[in-house]
Amino acid sequence: MAEALLNVEKRDDLSKHVTKEMRRSGRVPAVYYMHGEKSIAVSVDEKAFKGVLHSDHSIIDLAFSPKKKVKSVIREIQWHPVSGAALHVDFLGIKMTEKIVVDLPLHLVGTSVGVKTHGGILQQQLRELSIECLPSDIPEHFELDITALELGDSIHVSDLDIENVKILTDAGQPIVIVREPRIEVEEEAGDDELESGDVEGVEGGTTDEGEATSE
């Protein structure tokens, strides 16, 4: 388990105009909530948030002030469809003694034999798992070694076993598949067929009007 510190600022004005200005100034609107408690509208620095997001930190200490810090996980991120910028973030407060449901990133490791030797095509069908566990047992990520996969081989969720973690994703769902290489077949008209058609046209002795000719 890895933890990160992220400073937050409370926001009282939730109007669209103020929210837009906030984004322009380099801050991301967010909300912190915990079961049984009232949600709190906050904002975070965009650069600091990106740093946390691209790290392997599973738990985030949200600092409302130097003396008030709460543990949380990222529950949801709303993205801009064009720019890819974070528009809004949901932080879920957690208790270290209670199990939570989070998404666990899947990282593929190695090069498949079927791809390297036989030109197969690697298809990753699943990039994260839904898991349930105590916050202290949340893995930073899960590495899946695909080196031994031959053509036609696959790995399913049911093949995984993660210590102290309950996997909620459908066990029958494939994670990665090595498919046969695609063979492009070019259909070309044979020269013999073309020549045969030309000869038949000549031997038939037809004129442009379609009438038979005679000497």
N, C-alpha and C positions, 0 to 999 in steps of 0.2 A: 504494500500500500504506500502510495506517495501522496503528500499533501502540498498545497500551494497557498500563498497568501494573496488576497485580492481586496483592495480597498474599494468600498462602495460609498455612495452619497445618496441620502434620502432625497426624493423629489415629491413635491406637493402639487405642483401644477402639471396635470396630465393632459393638457390640451394639445391638439395636433401641431399647432404653431410652435409651441415651446419644445415639443418632442423633436420636430424637424431641426430647430436651431441647435438642440442638444447633439444630434447626430453630426451636424455640420462642424460643431466644435470639437469633434473627436471623442464623443462619449456614446455609449450604447445603453438605451433604456432597458431596464430589467425589473424583475419582481422576485422577491424572496418570500417563500411561504413554507409553512410546516403544518402537518396535520393537527387540527385542533387549535390553531393559532391564526390570528388575522394576518393577511398578506401585507407586505411592505413594498411600496414602489421605490426603486433605487436606480442608480446608473453606475456604470463602470467605465474606466478608461479603455478605449478601443485597443490601443497597442498592448496594454497590460493583459487584457482579456485574450488577445490573440496569442500572447506568450504562454498563458496557462493552457489554452485550448490545444496548442501544438506540442505540448509537453506530455509526459506520461503520468501526470498527476490525476489521481482518481477523486480525491477529496479536496475541496477548496475551503479554506478558512476565510470567510467574508468578514472584513474588518469594518464595522460601522464607526468605530472610534478605537484609539489605542487600548482602551479597557474592555471594549465589547467586541468579541469575535464569536462567530457561530460557524459550525461545520455544515457543509452543504455539498451537493453534487449538482451538476448541470442536468436539468430534466428535459429541456427543449430549447432549441435555437431556431429563430425565424430568420431566413436568409433572403436577401434581395435577389430576385430572379435573374437580373442582368449583371449587376456588379459583383454579386457574391458576398456583399458586405453583411455583417450581422445586424439585423434590424431590432431584435428583441431577444432577451434571454430569460429563461425561467430557472431559478435556483431553488432546489428543494432542501430544506433543512433536515438534518438527520441526527439520530441518537446512536452512539457507538454500540449500544446494547440491543438495538433492534435491527432486524434484517430489512434490507431494502432491495428493490428491483432496479437494475441499471443495465446499460448496454456495454458490452465488452468488445473492443476492437479485435479483429483477427488479422494477424500478420503472417504471411506466407514466407517460409524460409527454404532456401535451396533451389536447385533447378531440377525439374522432373526429368528422369531418364527418357521417358517417352517423348518429351519435347526436344531434349538435347541430342538424342541419338536417332530418333525416328521421325523428327519433324512434326510431332503432334501439336495440337493447339490446346493451351491451358485456359480453362474458363473458370473464373472465381464467381460462384453463384451467391455467396454470402460473405459479407465483410464485417459483420458484428453479430454477437450473440446476446440474447436477453437472459440475464442471470439473476438469481436471488441469493443473497448472502449477507453476513455481517459486514459493516463498513470496513473493518480491519482486515477482512479476507478478500477485498476486491483486488483482483490482479491488475497490474498496470496495463497489460495487454496479454494476449495469448498467441504464442508462436506455434505455427503448424508446419512441420517439416514435410515437404512434398518430394524430396529427392528420389524416393523409391517408386514413385508412381510411373507405371508403364502405360502404354496406349490402352484406352478403355477403362483404366482404373479411376476410382473416385473416392472421396472421403465425405462421409455424412456426419451430421450432428451426433448421431448415435455412436459414432466411433470415438467421441471425445470423453475424457474423464478429467475434471478439474477439481483439485482438492478443496474441500470445504465450500463448494459452490454447487448450487442446484441450477441446472440449465433448463430454461423455460421454452426456448425455441424448439419447434417441432423436430423430434428426433429423426424423422425420415427425410428431412430437407438436406439436399446435397450442398456441400461447402465448395468443393473444387472438383473439376472433372478434366481428364486429359482425353481429348477427342482425336479421332483419326485425322490425318492431314487431308485437306481438301485437294482433290485432283481435278483440274480444269480440263474438260474434254472439248477440243475444238472440232466442230463438225464442218468439214470442207467437202465441197462437191468434187467427186473424183474426175480427173481429166478424161478418163476413159468414157465416163457417162456422157460428158459434154461432147466429146468427139463422136460418140455413137449417135447422139441426137442430131448433130450436124450432117452426118453421112446419110441418115435416114431421110432428112429433108431433101438432100440432093437427089438421092436415088428415087425418091417418090416422084420427081420430075414435076413439081407443082409450080405454077406461075404466081405472080403477085395477086392475081384474081382468084387463086385457088383452083384453077382448072388444070387438068392433066395435059402435059405437052407430049407431042409426038414428032418424030422426025419425018 
